Amino acid sequence: MIELAGDEPRPDYFIKKHEWGDVFIAYGNLTKELGHYPTTSEWLHHDMKPSARWFQREQNMSWEEVRQAFIKFAKDKPEWASLLEALPKETEVIAAEPNSAADDDNSYLPQCIQNLEALSTKEGSSLEFERAVNIAFRILGFQVLQLGQGTGRNPDAIALDINNRFAVIVDAKSRRESYSLGTDDRTFIEYFKTWQSKLRSKGMEQLFLCIISSRFKNINEKAVTNIKNGTDAKEVNLVTSQQLLKLVIAKIKYSSQFELKDLKEMLVTDGELSSKRLVEWIEGMDKKYNANIVI
C-alpha cells in the first residue's frame, strides 16, 4: 500500500497484519455505497477495519494518501472503472477533502468527542451526540446548561458567554444524510420563547439559535424568517459537526488567540456557517500565534 502511495514500504509485519487487497475492496465498496470517497468519520461509523487512525499511526499515511493508494490500486481493474468514472477527478477531491495537516489536527481532539462527527450521522445515537456537542461547547469556553432528552420541550443545551453577554441556544440533530431546516420551526420557537426572557434577565444581550448536524440541505429562508419573527433570536445558525470540531481544534491549538467575542462575529449571518470564513478565521489565529512567539 505504501508503494502505491509513492513511498518506501514499512517492515513486512505491517503488510501481514492486513491484506491490502481486502482493504482496498472494502474501501471501494464503501465508496460505492456512499457515492463518494469516505471521510474518516464515515469509515468509523461503518465500523471499517483497519481504523483510520491505524493508517496514520502504523503506516504514516494521511487519509488523503489512503484514497490515492486506492485509486492507483483500482485504476487498471475493469470492475472499478465505472466507480472511478463516476467520482470527482483527483484534483477536485483534493481541493474539497482535508489534507494530511487536517488529519494531524485531529490528534488535538479529546477522546470524549473524537467520534462526534460519526455520531452526527448515526441513527439511534441522538443522546450521545447531544452530550458530545455539549462537551464541545464547554471546551470552546462557554458555560453550558445541559438540557435535552428527559427535560421536556427544551433545547439540548444553552451555552452562555457571561463576559460578552450573549447566549447560544443549541439543538443537536443527528442525521444519516442531512438535516432540512423547516421541519421543526414550531418547536424551535416554543422553547426559544420559554428561555429568552430568563436569558435576558441574566444580562444576555444577544441570543442565537445554533443547530448542529452532519450536514444540511434545502436552507429554508422562510423558516429562518419565521423563527426570527417569532422569537428574540438575533440569527439562526447551521453548523456542521465537522465545523464544530474545527472550532474545538482551533480553541486547543490557539487558546491565547481564540476569543468567544470573535466567534460571535462568525454567528451574525443567518444560515449555514461559511467554511471559507471559518478557515480564514483559523488561519488568522495561526498567524497571530506565530507572530507572538518571541525567542
C-alpha positions as CSV (number, residue, x, y, z in Angstrom):
1,M,0.0,0.0,0.0
2,I,2.8,2.4,0.8
3,E,4.4,1.7,-2.5
4,L,1.1,2.6,-4.2
5,A,1.2,5.9,-2.4
6,G,4.7,6.5,-3.7
7,D,6.8,5.8,-0.6
8,E,9.1,3.0,0.6
9,P,7.2,0.2,2.4
10,R,7.5,-0.3,6.1
11,P,8.6,-3.7,7.6
12,D,6.7,-6.8,6.3
13,Y,4.8,-7.4,9.6
14,F,2.6,-4.4,8.8
15,I,1.7,-5.9,5.5
16,K,0.8,-9.3,7.1
17,K,-1.4,-7.5,9.6
18,H,-3.9,-6.7,6.9
19,E,-4.3,-8.0,3.4
20,W,-4.2,-4.8,1.3
21,G,-6.3,-6.1,-1.5
22,D,-9.1,-6.8,1.0
23,V,-8.7,-3.3,2.5
24,F,-9.0,-1.7,-0.9
25,I,-12.0,-3.8,-1.8
26,A,-13.7,-2.7,1.4
27,Y,-12.7,0.9,0.7
28,G,-14.2,0.7,-2.8
29,N,-17.4,-1.0,-1.7
30,L,-18.0,1.7,1.0
31,T,-17.3,4.4,-1.7
32,K,-19.9,2.7,-3.9
33,E,-22.4,2.7,-1.0
34,L,-21.8,6.3,-0.1
35,G,-21.5,7.7,-3.7
36,H,-18.3,9.5,-2.6
37,Y,-14.9,8.7,-1.1
38,P,-15.4,8.1,2.6
39,T,-14.3,10.5,5.3
40,T,-12.6,9.2,8.4
41,S,-15.8,9.7,10.3
42,E,-17.8,7.6,7.8
43,W,-15.1,4.9,7.9
44,L,-15.5,4.8,11.7
45,H,-19.3,5.0,11.5
46,H,-19.5,1.9,9.3
47,D,-17.1,0.0,11.6
48,M,-14.5,-0.5,8.9
49,K,-11.1,-2.1,9.5
50,P,-8.3,-1.2,9.9
51,S,-9.2,2.1,11.7
52,A,-8.3,5.4,10.0
53,R,-6.0,6.1,13.0
54,W,-4.2,2.8,12.3
55,F,-3.2,4.0,8.8
56,Q,-1.7,7.2,10.3
57,R,-0.1,5.6,13.3
58,E,1.3,2.4,11.8
59,Q,1.8,3.3,8.2
60,N,2.4,7.0,8.5
61,M,-0.3,7.7,5.9
62,S,-2.8,10.5,5.9
63,W,-6.4,9.7,4.9
64,E,-5.8,11.5,1.6
65,E,-2.9,9.2,0.9
66,V,-5.1,6.2,1.5
67,R,-7.6,7.5,-1.1
68,Q,-4.8,8.0,-3.6
69,A,-3.5,4.5,-2.9
70,F,-7.0,3.1,-3.6
71,I,-7.2,4.9,-6.9
72,K,-3.8,3.5,-8.0
73,F,-5.0,0.0,-7.0
74,A,-8.3,0.3,-8.8
75,K,-7.5,2.3,-12.0
76,D,-6.4,-0.7,-14.1
77,K,-9.1,-3.0,-12.9
78,P,-12.3,-3.2,-15.0
79,E,-14.5,-3.9,-12.0
80,W,-13.7,-0.5,-10.6
81,A,-13.8,1.5,-13.8
82,S,-17.4,2.7,-13.6
83,L,-16.9,3.8,-10.0
84,L,-13.8,5.9,-10.7
85,E,-15.5,7.4,-13.7
86,A,-18.5,8.5,-11.6
87,L,-16.4,10.1,-8.9
88,P,-14.8,13.5,-9.0
89,K,-11.4,13.7,-10.5
90,E,-8.4,13.7,-8.2
91,T,-7.7,17.4,-8.2
92,E,-11.4,18.2,-7.4
93,V,-11.3,15.8,-4.4
94,I,-8.0,17.1,-3.1
95,A,-9.5,20.7,-3.1
96,A,-12.6,19.5,-1.2
97,E,-11.1,17.0,1.3
98,P,-8.9,17.6,4.3
99,N,-5.2,17.1,3.7
100,S,-2.6,15.4,5.9
101,A,-2.3,18.6,8.0
102,A,-6.0,18.3,8.8
103,D,-5.5,14.6,9.8
104,D,-2.7,15.7,12.1
105,D,-5.1,18.3,13.7
106,N,-7.4,15.6,14.7
107,S,-4.8,14.4,17.3
108,Y,-5.7,17.6,19.3
109,L,-9.3,16.3,19.9
110,P,-10.0,15.0,23.3
111,Q,-11.1,11.3,23.3
112,C,-14.5,12.2,24.6
113,I,-15.5,14.0,21.4
114,Q,-13.3,12.2,18.8
115,N,-16.4,10.4,17.5
116,L,-18.7,13.5,17.4
117,E,-18.8,13.6,13.6
118,A,-19.6,9.9,13.4
119,L,-22.3,10.3,16.0
120,S,-23.9,13.1,13.9
121,T,-24.6,10.5,11.2
122,K,-25.5,7.5,13.3
123,E,-29.2,6.6,13.8
124,G,-30.2,6.0,17.4
125,S,-27.3,8.0,18.8
126,S,-29.0,11.3,19.4
127,L,-28.4,11.3,23.2
128,E,-24.7,10.5,22.7
129,F,-24.5,13.2,20.0
130,E,-26.1,15.8,22.3
131,R,-23.6,15.0,25.1
132,A,-20.6,15.3,22.7
133,V,-21.9,18.6,21.3
134,N,-22.4,20.0,24.9
135,I,-18.8,19.0,25.8
136,A,-17.5,20.7,22.6
137,F,-19.2,24.0,23.6
138,R,-17.7,23.7,27.1
139,I,-14.2,23.3,25.5
140,L,-14.9,26.4,23.4
141,G,-15.2,28.3,26.7
142,F,-18.9,28.6,27.2
143,Q,-20.8,27.9,30.4
144,V,-23.2,25.2,29.3
145,L,-26.5,24.3,30.8
146,Q,-27.3,20.7,29.6
147,L,-30.9,20.1,28.8
148,G,-32.1,17.8,26.0
149,Q,-33.9,14.5,26.3
150,G,-35.9,13.9,29.5
151,T,-36.3,17.6,30.3
152,G,-39.5,18.4,28.4
153,R,-39.7,20.8,25.5
154,N,-36.2,22.2,25.7
155,P,-33.2,22.7,23.5
156,D,-30.3,20.3,24.0
157,A,-28.2,23.0,25.7
158,I,-27.8,26.7,26.4
159,A,-24.2,28.0,26.0
160,L,-23.5,31.2,27.9
161,D,-20.7,33.8,27.4
162,I,-21.1,35.9,30.5
163,N,-18.3,38.3,29.7
164,N,-19.6,39.2,26.2
165,R,-23.2,38.9,27.2
166,F,-24.5,36.5,24.6
167,A,-26.1,33.1,24.6
168,V,-26.4,30.3,22.1
169,I,-29.4,28.0,22.3
170,V,-28.1,24.7,20.9
171,D,-30.0,21.9,19.2
172,A,-28.1,18.8,18.0
173,K,-29.8,16.9,15.2
174,S,-28.1,13.6,14.3
175,R,-29.0,12.6,10.7
176,R,-27.6,9.9,8.5
177,E,-28.0,12.0,5.4
178,S,-28.7,15.7,6.2
179,Y,-31.0,17.9,8.2
180,S,-33.5,20.2,6.5
181,L,-34.5,23.4,8.3
182,G,-38.2,24.0,8.2
183,T,-39.4,20.8,9.8
184,D,-39.1,21.9,13.5
185,D,-39.9,25.6,13.3
186,R,-42.6,25.5,15.9
187,T,-40.5,23.5,18.4
188,F,-37.6,26.0,18.0
189,I,-39.9,28.9,18.5
190,E,-41.6,27.4,21.5
191,Y,-38.6,26.6,23.5
192,F,-36.7,29.8,22.4
193,K,-39.6,31.9,23.8
194,T,-39.5,29.9,27.0
195,W,-35.9,30.7,27.6
196,Q,-35.4,34.2,26.1
197,S,-36.9,36.1,29.0
198,K,-34.8,34.1,31.5
199,L,-31.6,34.8,29.5
200,R,-32.4,38.5,29.1
201,S,-32.8,38.7,32.9
202,K,-29.3,37.3,33.3
203,G,-27.9,40.1,31.2
204,M,-27.7,38.3,27.8
205,E,-28.0,41.0,25.2
206,Q,-27.8,38.8,22.1
207,L,-29.4,35.4,21.6
208,F,-28.5,32.9,18.8
209,L,-30.1,29.7,17.8
210,C,-27.5,27.2,16.6
211,I,-28.4,23.9,15.0
212,I,-25.6,21.2,14.8
213,S,-25.9,18.3,12.4
214,S,-23.9,16.1,10.0
215,R,-24.8,18.4,7.0
216,F,-27.6,20.5,5.8
217,K,-29.8,20.7,2.7
218,N,-32.6,23.0,1.5
219,I,-31.7,26.1,3.5
220,N,-35.2,27.4,4.0
221,E,-35.1,31.2,4.3
222,K,-38.8,31.3,5.1
223,A,-38.1,29.0,8.1
224,V,-35.3,31.3,9.3
225,T,-37.6,34.3,9.0
226,N,-40.4,32.6,10.9
227,I,-38.1,31.7,13.8
228,K,-36.7,35.2,14.0
229,N,-40.1,36.8,13.7
230,G,-41.4,34.6,16.5
231,T,-38.5,35.0,18.9
232,D,-35.7,37.3,20.0
233,A,-33.2,35.2,18.1
234,K,-30.6,37.5,16.5
235,E,-29.6,34.9,14.0
236,V,-30.3,31.3,13.2
237,N,-27.0,29.4,12.5
238,L,-26.5,26.0,10.9
239,V,-23.1,24.4,11.9
240,T,-21.9,21.0,10.7
241,S,-20.4,18.6,13.1
242,Q,-17.1,18.8,11.2
243,Q,-17.1,22.6,11.6
244,L,-17.7,22.3,15.3
245,L,-14.7,20.0,15.6
246,K,-12.6,22.5,13.7
247,L,-13.6,25.2,16.2
248,V,-12.6,22.9,19.1
249,I,-9.2,22.1,17.5
250,A,-8.6,25.9,17.0
251,K,-9.5,26.5,20.6
252,I,-6.9,24.0,21.8
253,K,-4.2,24.9,19.3
254,Y,-4.6,28.7,19.6
255,S,-6.0,29.1,23.1
256,S,-4.5,32.6,23.6
257,Q,-5.9,33.8,20.3
258,F,-9.3,32.2,20.5
259,E,-11.9,34.7,21.7
260,L,-15.6,34.0,22.1
261,K,-16.4,37.5,21.1
262,D,-14.8,36.8,17.7
263,L,-16.8,33.6,17.4
264,K,-19.9,35.7,18.0
265,E,-19.0,37.6,14.9
266,M,-19.0,34.3,13.0
267,L,-22.6,33.8,14.0
268,V,-24.0,37.1,12.9
269,T,-25.0,35.8,9.5
270,D,-28.2,33.6,9.1
271,G,-27.9,30.2,7.6
272,E,-25.1,27.7,7.2
273,L,-21.7,28.7,8.7
274,S,-19.3,29.6,5.9
275,S,-16.5,27.1,5.7
276,K,-14.4,29.7,3.9
277,R,-14.9,32.3,6.7
278,L,-14.1,29.6,9.3
279,V,-10.9,28.6,7.6
280,E,-9.9,32.3,7.2
281,W,-10.5,32.9,10.9
282,I,-8.5,29.9,12.0
283,E,-5.7,30.9,9.6
284,G,-5.7,34.4,11.2
285,M,-5.3,32.8,14.6
286,D,-2.4,30.7,13.3
287,K,-0.6,33.9,12.0
288,K,-1.2,35.7,15.3
289,Y,0.1,32.7,17.3
290,N,3.3,32.5,15.3
291,A,3.8,36.3,15.3
292,N,3.6,36.3,19.1
293,I,6.4,33.8,19.6
294,V,9.5,35.7,20.5
295,I,12.8,34.0,21.3
